[in-house]
Amino acid sequence: MSTAQPAPGRPETFPHGADLPLDRVVYGPDVADESQLRLLGDLQGKRVLQLGAGEGHTTVALHRHGARVIVVEPSESRLASARRLFDREDLKVEVLPVDLADLAGVRAESIDLALSVHALAEVDDLPRLFRQVHRVLRPEHPFVFSLPHPAFAMIEPGSDEPLRVRRAYWDESPRRWAAGGHEGADRSHTIGQLFTGLTRSNFRVDTLHEPEPPSQGARSPLWSDAMRWVPSTLVVRARKQGL
């Protein structure tokens, strides 16, 4: 099936098409990063499960802060991009080239932190993924993830004043994208679906951010003026409860 090039400013392409730093985790285009949100805690010596490789920037940032990272990524092209960066950084990374919810190769209660940056939007069965992440996390340890905000997914690309709504908030039909030699299909997950799925998988949500973009400064290549009105990224932290 062919995939059309998306209009500029669509966060579903993130991190592809973004110029990202290697010293900190960035959760989405033109929003607060880990240096401001402080969701991950001390990473020194921590075993981190990263769901989705992106182009490798997040992995390098985690490593620079002392983490030992396992990357799960089903896409060959994205893994190839990430590995090129790992090679340039002389970084050895454990990689599982499997579906994001296929965590059978990870021991139960062996992970200190699970992290995903703009990758879970491509997952059809989020409750299954939540259950698998719960299995591998240590009790009370965090699962932090960001997604394209479901409200922003409603907006017509390129619209600003007035904003034009192109789809319903509850519309889960895939939005196909292509950027930087990669392609995918994102599905919008409502905040209610995320909260319910996490709770039923025995997570406790303790933080939810809808970051406002900075009022001034340089904009990323994915910037859209619609981001001034509607949050483009949703960031969630949940902690494992029980066993």
C-alpha positions as CSV (number, residue, x, y, z in Angstrom):
1,M,0.0,0.0,0.0
2,S,1.4,3.4,-0.9
3,T,2.0,6.0,1.7
4,A,1.6,9.7,1.0
5,Q,4.0,12.3,2.3
6,P,2.3,14.1,5.2
7,A,1.9,17.8,5.5
8,P,4.6,19.6,7.5
9,G,4.0,20.1,11.2
10,R,2.4,16.7,11.9
11,P,3.7,15.3,15.1
12,E,3.0,11.7,14.1
13,T,6.2,11.8,12.1
14,F,8.3,12.6,15.2
15,P,11.1,11.8,15.8
16,H,11.7,11.4,12.1
17,G,12.4,14.8,10.5
18,A,13.4,16.4,13.8
19,D,16.9,17.5,14.7
20,L,17.3,16.0,18.2
21,P,19.9,16.4,20.9
22,L,21.9,13.4,22.2
23,D,22.1,14.5,25.8
24,R,18.5,14.4,26.9
25,V,15.2,12.7,26.2
26,V,12.8,14.7,24.0
27,Y,9.1,13.8,24.2
28,G,7.7,15.5,21.2
29,P,8.2,18.3,18.7
30,D,8.5,21.8,20.3
31,V,7.6,20.7,23.8
32,A,9.3,20.5,27.2
33,D,12.0,17.7,27.4
34,E,13.2,15.6,30.2
35,S,15.4,18.4,31.6
36,Q,12.2,20.2,32.4
37,L,9.7,17.5,33.0
38,R,12.0,15.3,35.1
39,L,9.9,12.1,34.8
40,L,12.7,9.4,34.6
41,G,14.6,9.9,37.8
42,D,18.2,8.9,38.2
43,L,19.2,6.7,35.3
44,Q,22.7,5.6,36.6
45,G,22.9,1.8,36.4
46,K,19.2,1.4,35.6
47,R,18.0,-1.2,33.2
48,V,15.7,0.6,30.7
49,L,13.3,-0.9,28.2
50,Q,12.8,1.4,25.3
51,L,9.8,0.7,23.1
52,G,10.5,2.1,19.7
53,A,14.0,3.0,18.4
54,G,13.1,6.2,16.6
55,E,16.5,7.2,15.0
56,G,18.5,6.3,18.1
57,H,18.7,9.7,19.8
58,T,16.7,8.6,22.9
59,T,18.9,5.6,23.4
60,V,22.1,7.6,23.2
61,A,20.7,10.1,25.7
62,L,19.7,7.3,28.1
63,H,23.2,5.8,27.8
64,R,24.9,9.1,28.4
65,H,23.0,9.3,31.7
66,G,24.3,5.9,32.8
67,A,21.4,3.6,31.7
68,R,21.6,0.1,30.2
69,V,19.1,0.1,27.4
70,I,17.1,-2.7,25.7
71,V,15.5,-1.4,22.5
72,V,12.4,-3.0,21.0
73,E,11.7,-2.1,17.4
74,P,10.0,-4.1,14.6
75,S,10.9,-1.8,11.7
76,E,14.1,-2.8,9.9
77,S,14.5,0.7,8.4
78,R,14.3,2.4,11.8
79,L,16.6,0.0,13.4
80,A,19.1,0.6,10.5
81,S,19.0,4.3,11.2
82,A,19.4,3.8,14.9
83,R,22.3,1.5,14.5
84,R,24.1,4.0,12.3
85,L,23.9,6.4,15.1
86,F,25.0,3.8,17.7
87,D,28.0,3.0,15.5
88,R,29.0,6.7,15.3
89,E,28.7,6.9,19.1
90,D,30.6,3.6,19.5
91,L,27.6,2.3,21.6
92,K,26.7,-1.3,22.0
93,V,22.9,-1.7,22.5
94,E,20.8,-4.8,23.1
95,V,18.1,-4.8,20.4
96,L,15.0,-6.9,20.1
97,P,13.6,-6.7,16.5
98,V,10.1,-7.7,17.4
99,D,6.6,-6.2,17.8
100,L,6.5,-3.7,20.7
101,A,4.2,-5.9,22.7
102,D,6.2,-9.1,22.1
103,L,8.3,-9.0,25.3
104,A,8.6,-12.7,25.9
105,G,12.4,-12.3,25.6
106,V,12.5,-10.0,28.6
107,R,12.5,-11.5,32.1
108,A,9.7,-10.7,34.5
109,E,10.4,-7.9,37.0
110,S,13.8,-7.2,35.4
111,I,13.3,-3.6,34.2
112,D,13.7,-0.4,36.2
113,L,12.1,1.9,33.7
114,A,10.0,1.4,30.5
115,L,10.0,4.3,28.1
116,S,8.4,5.0,24.7
117,V,8.6,8.3,22.7
118,H,5.9,8.7,20.1
119,A,5.9,4.9,19.2
120,L,2.7,3.6,20.9
121,A,0.5,5.3,18.4
122,E,1.3,2.5,16.0
123,V,0.2,-0.2,18.4
124,D,-3.3,-1.7,17.8
125,D,-3.7,-3.6,21.0
126,L,-2.5,-1.2,23.8
127,P,-4.0,-3.2,26.7
128,R,-1.8,-6.2,25.6
129,L,1.3,-4.0,25.5
130,F,0.4,-2.5,28.9
131,R,0.1,-6.0,30.4
132,Q,3.5,-7.1,29.0
133,V,5.2,-3.9,30.3
134,H,3.6,-4.6,33.7
135,R,5.1,-8.1,33.7
136,V,8.6,-7.0,33.0
137,L,8.8,-3.9,35.3
138,R,9.8,-4.1,38.9
139,P,7.0,-3.2,41.4
140,E,6.4,0.6,41.8
141,H,8.8,1.4,38.9
142,P,7.6,3.8,36.2
143,F,6.4,3.4,32.6
144,V,6.8,6.8,30.8
145,F,5.5,7.4,27.3
146,S,4.5,10.1,24.9
147,L,2.0,10.1,22.1
148,P,0.7,12.4,19.5
149,H,-2.1,14.2,21.4
150,P,-5.6,12.8,20.4
151,A,-7.0,16.3,20.2
152,F,-4.3,17.5,17.8
153,A,-5.1,14.5,15.5
154,M,-8.5,16.1,14.9
155,I,-7.0,19.2,13.3
156,E,-6.6,19.7,9.5
157,P,-2.9,19.9,8.7
158,G,-1.7,23.4,8.1
159,S,-4.9,25.1,9.5
160,D,-4.4,27.9,12.1
161,E,-6.9,30.7,12.1
162,P,-9.5,29.3,12.0
163,L,-8.5,25.8,13.0
164,R,-10.4,23.2,11.0
165,V,-11.5,19.9,12.4
166,R,-11.0,17.0,10.0
167,R,-11.9,13.9,12.1
168,A,-13.7,13.0,15.3
169,Y,-11.8,12.7,18.6
170,W,-12.8,9.0,18.8
171,D,-11.8,8.2,15.2
172,E,-9.2,5.3,15.4
173,S,-8.7,4.9,11.7
174,P,-5.0,4.9,10.8
175,R,-3.2,8.1,9.7
176,R,-0.5,7.0,7.3
177,W,2.8,9.0,7.2
178,A,6.2,9.0,5.5
179,A,9.2,10.9,6.6
180,G,13.0,10.6,6.5
181,G,12.9,7.4,4.6
182,H,10.5,5.8,7.1
183,E,6.8,5.2,7.0
184,G,4.1,4.1,9.4
185,A,0.4,4.3,10.4
186,D,-0.6,5.9,13.6
187,R,-3.9,5.5,15.5
188,S,-5.3,8.0,17.8
189,H,-5.8,6.8,21.4
190,T,-8.1,8.9,23.6
191,I,-7.0,9.9,27.1
192,G,-9.9,7.8,28.4
193,Q,-8.6,4.7,26.6
194,L,-5.1,5.2,27.9
195,F,-6.2,5.8,31.5
196,T,-8.6,2.8,31.5
197,G,-6.1,0.5,29.8
198,L,-3.4,1.4,32.3
199,T,-5.6,1.0,35.3
200,R,-7.0,-2.3,34.2
201,S,-3.4,-3.5,33.7
202,N,-2.7,-2.6,37.3
203,F,-0.8,0.7,36.8
204,R,-1.3,3.9,38.8
205,V,-1.1,7.0,36.7
206,D,0.7,9.7,38.7
207,T,1.6,12.3,36.0
208,L,-0.1,13.5,32.8
209,H,1.4,16.4,30.8
210,E,0.0,18.3,27.8
211,P,3.0,20.5,27.3
212,E,2.5,24.0,25.9
213,P,5.1,25.0,23.3
214,P,7.5,27.8,24.2
215,S,6.3,31.2,23.4
216,Q,9.4,32.2,21.6
217,G,12.7,30.7,20.2
218,A,13.6,28.5,17.3
219,R,10.9,26.1,16.0
220,S,11.5,22.6,14.8
221,P,10.8,21.4,11.2
222,L,7.6,19.8,12.6
223,W,6.3,23.1,14.0
224,S,2.7,24.1,13.0
225,D,0.9,27.2,14.2
226,A,-1.9,25.0,15.3
227,M,0.3,23.9,18.1
228,R,-0.2,27.3,19.7
229,W,-3.9,26.4,20.2
230,V,-4.0,22.6,20.7
231,P,-1.5,20.4,22.5
232,S,0.5,18.3,20.0
233,T,1.9,15.8,22.5
234,L,0.6,13.9,25.5
235,V,3.1,12.6,28.1
236,V,2.1,10.0,30.7
237,R,3.9,8.4,33.7
238,A,2.4,5.4,35.4
239,R,3.8,3.1,38.1
240,K,3.4,-0.6,38.3
241,Q,1.2,-1.8,41.2
242,G,1.1,-5.3,42.5
243,L,3.0,-8.3,41.0
